[in-house]
Amino acid sequence: MSSHAKLTKRFSRRNGPRKMLIKGLMVNLIENQKIITTETKAKELKRHFDKAVTLAKKQNLNSLRLLMARLSNKDAAKKLYFEIAPALKSRTSGYTSVIKMPNRKGDNSPMAFIQVL
């Protein structure tokens, strides 16, 4: 089987745990504005976070409800909608930056620092 048109990384997880991993990373990024994770997770998180910010920038009730449903954390969704999105209103894209870091000591996994701009 080829992997043509596969848009997401699988992270050796099934569908449910993979979605929860992305949700958890997004909530942590919203709450802390910066996190350290593996490089592949950071790149995948950037994709999902940028889409969420673009949705939050619409500033209508439907986008707030969609964010609450997708993040499953009302406080994080409200912070993204009311604080982060208005601050990024002037930008059209590139809401996060991924900075490579040295490999992790235990398993030599490539690490990255992701932050909201």
N, C-alpha and C positions, 0 to 999 in steps of 0.2 A: 504494500500500500504506500502510495506517495502522500506527502503532506502538503499538497497544493491547496491554497486558499484557506489554510488554517491560520486564524488571526491571533489566537491566544497561546501562551505557554501553558503546559499542563502541570508542571511542577511535581510530577509523579503522584498526582492526587486525582480522585474522582471529581465529578462535577460539583457536588455540594461542598465538600471541604475546600476545594479550590476557590469557590465564590466567597466562602467565609474568610479565607485567608486574605483575599483582596479587600473585602469589607473591613476587616480588622486593621490592615495596613492603612487604608484610607482614613479610618477614624483616628488612628494614632497620628497620622500626618496632619490632619485637621486640628487636633487638639494641641500638638506640640510644635507645629510648623516645620519640623525637621526630624528625620529619623535616619538610623543607620541600618541597612539590610543588605542582602546579597544583591549583586549587580543585576541579575535577571529579574528578581522581584521588583527592584527599583524601576527598571525600564517598563515592566508591565504596569506597575502602579502609576507611573507617569501618564500612560495612555488613559487609564480609567479616571484619574484625578482631573486631567485636562477636560475630559468630557463632562464631568460633574460641575466644574467651574463654569464651563460654557452654558450649561443648563441653569446654574444659579444666577448667572448674569442677566437672564431674561427678566428676573424680578417680577414674577407673577405667581399667583397662588398655586397653579398647577405645577410649576417647577419646584416649589417648596414641598409639595406633597410627594412628587416623584423622588426628590432627594431623601425625604424621610423614609420612603419605602425602600429605596435602594441601599441606604446606609444602615438602616435598622437601628439607628441611634439618633434620637430626636435632638439631643443637645449638639452633637456634631453637625447635623444637617442645618440647624439654626445658625450655628457659628459660621458655617460655610456660606449660607445664604445672606446673613445680615452683616458679617464682618469681612470675610475674605473676598467674596465676589465684588462688593462695591470698591474695595481697595484695588482690585485688578481690572476695573472697568475700562481703563484706557488701553490695556493690552488686548491684542487680538488672538494671541496664542502664546505658548511657552510660559505657562504659569509656574512651572517647577524647573529646577536644575538638578541634574544627577552628576555628582562628582565622584570619580573613582578613588578608592582608598586602597591601602595595602591589603593583601590577602589575609584571611582569618588564620590565626595561629593553629587551631586545632585540626581543621580539615583542608586548609589551604584554599578555601573558597573565596572567589573574588568578591570584595565588599564594595558598597557604594553609599554615599551620603546624599540623601534627597531632601531638598528644602523648597518651601514655597517662596516665590520671589516677591 
